[in-house]
Structure formats: structure tokens, C-alpha cells
Amino acid sequence: MGYKRLDAEDFVVSADAVQSTAWSTNVKTLTTFFTSSVQAAGTSGNYYLSSYQSDPSTPGAAIQFDIAYGNVLGLGSEYFNSSFTNLSPSSTIYGQYRSMILEDENTNFQFGTDTNTYSPNDFWVLSIDRARYKEKIFPQTFNLTLSGSGGSLNLTSNVNNTQIQTFLGSSRVLQIVSGSDGTAVAGGGEVAGSGSYGLLFPELGTVLLNPSAISQSIQIDSNKGLNLTNGTNQATLYDAINLGSSFSLNSEETITSDYVFIRSRNSEFNYSSNPSFISGSTGEVIFENFINNPQVYMTTVGMYNDANELLAVAKLSRPLLKDFTKESLVRVKLDF
């Protein structure tokens, strides 16, 4: 066994982005959607509708995303108390996402670019289940098809058309436009006068959809009726997603790797403390021909701190022959 202190230049840090499928089906595109009548009829159903990849009553069924509806005026759902209008599940949802994303209770959401902005009173929310993605959503893979009486609409983010990152509050945001794989169709993929089709927040796993723009394209709109039955607007968007039968999404995370380069020069690590090599009683080399021409095999690299505590062990894929005529370079990769 031999020891050698590592220098600063022996360490290199690298970061790589790794993608994986988001859905429980382990495929990029989700084509079947199911809801639970129990969840929809429960208290939570007043606020959101959960979508599963398979029948919720079957083994392996898991929530993929939730659908909610927010309205700053409290329309589109039942009032908590008829004596206090504007207070309902829809106003609660709007306030929740306004506080979380805009970080300002006196500001409303805007959809679209600087030359085509629109600030509606409501939005739909697609909240990707936290178990479905790791660090964030990979924007280029966001593709959602909605179908209604006016046809089908293919939505994606505008990440490939954006040169500068944009933030709402402290959250990175991308516009949702008509297109595919992160690229808008010719003309920008927005709706004149109604802005973009929505907003994508990759790090939050959240999608806000603009009912006005969607309605103009495929005649699917939110119902802004007074004191409307809870869950109506969630079901409207769910039906459009179910008919579209295509929701693509991948997860992304950054893996940081620490590379350590272990160098052994020709004069280093040529002797072993193994009892078969060195006499335990005298400390002499047992075989005389190993005195000037030792032959040892490197099998393991151990990394110690200054207190001589073993922190990590790297096993070589095969024993590495070492003598005075050979030098070696072993690269150790530590992921964290």
C-alpha cells in the first residue's frame, strides 16, 4: 500500500443534464387518461381533478397530473357562502398560484409577449405530480394536444425561440404556443389579442393555460357562470386532453460529477506490503529478483482525508501491472 497527496489540479468538476421519462408508463407520451369518481366527488374535487395513467381501481395506477381552475373573481365554481361573492374554490386557486409564482397579491397573470399580451381573469392549471419529475421539466419535450368542437391544437413551449430567460417572481417562465418540440409555428404560435396559450414553469412542474386563446382556436372555453357547480371547468379541460390523447413530457436533472485523477509515476507504488512480497519479521523483499525489478498489480484506489480516514474506494475493472518502466493514470468519478 502506498500514499500520495492529491493536488488541486487533480480535481475536475463537471455537470451534465440527464433526461428521463416523466410518466409512470415509462414512455415519453401519455395517450390514455383516467379519473377517479371518488376523488372528484370528495372535498379535493372542489379544487382539482386528478388524472391517472390507468384505471384508478387497478394496481399500479398513479396520479400523473392534477387539473385546477382559477378565477380572480371567484366565478366558475360554487361560492363558499352566498352572502360573500367572489370567494370560492376558483378564487382560492387563483390566489394560491398568484402568491406562489407572482409573489404579489395585487398582480394578475399576463399571457403573451411584449407586443401581444393579455391578462384574463382566469386560467386552467396543469400541476405535474411531484413524483413524476426530478429536478425540473425538460421544456423541449412538452407537447400537449387539445381537441374540441373546433378541431385539435398542438401546444408546446417556445424555448427554442427564446434567446433570453424570463422570470415571473423568482420562477423561470416560458410561453406556451402552437407548435411542437419547443418550437413555435410560423408567426409565433400565439393568438392576436389573446396572447399566448399559456405559461410553462419548468422548475415548478406547473402549466397555466389561457382559456381565451384556446377558445378562439378550438372553441373550448371555461364556464364563468355565477356560483357554478364545482369541478365543471376541470372536467372541461380533462375532456379536451382526453380527446387529444397525447401529452408528452420528460424530466430533467443536473448530475454533478467530481473527477479525481490518480497518477502514479514510474518510481511510485512499485512495492507491496502484502506478506507474500515483504517478510513480516525483517521487512525485506522475500524474492531477490523483486528488489530491483518488482512486479505488483494495482487493484484498488482508496481516498483518505487529512485525518487518515478512508472516504471512498474505487475498484479497478482489472488488475493493473506496475513496475519501474510503467506509469498509470486512474480516473475516479464521484457523482452527487
Secondary structure, DSSP 8 states (H G I E B T S, - for coil): -------GGGEEEEEEEEEEE-STTSSSEE---B--HHHHHSGGGGTEEEEESS-TTSTT--EEEEEEEEETT-TTS--SBTTBTT-SHHHHHHHHHIIIII--TT----BS-TTS-B--SEEEEEEE-GGG-SSEE-GGG-EEEEEETTEEEEEEE-GGG-SS-EEETTEEEEEEEEEETTEE-TT-S-BTTTB-SEEEETTTTEEEE-HHHHHHHHS------TT--TTHHHHHHHHHHHHH--EE-EEEEEEEEEEEEEEE-TTSS-----TTTB-TTT--BSSTHHHHS--EEEEEEEEE-TT--EEEEEEEEEEEEE-TT--EEEEEEEE-
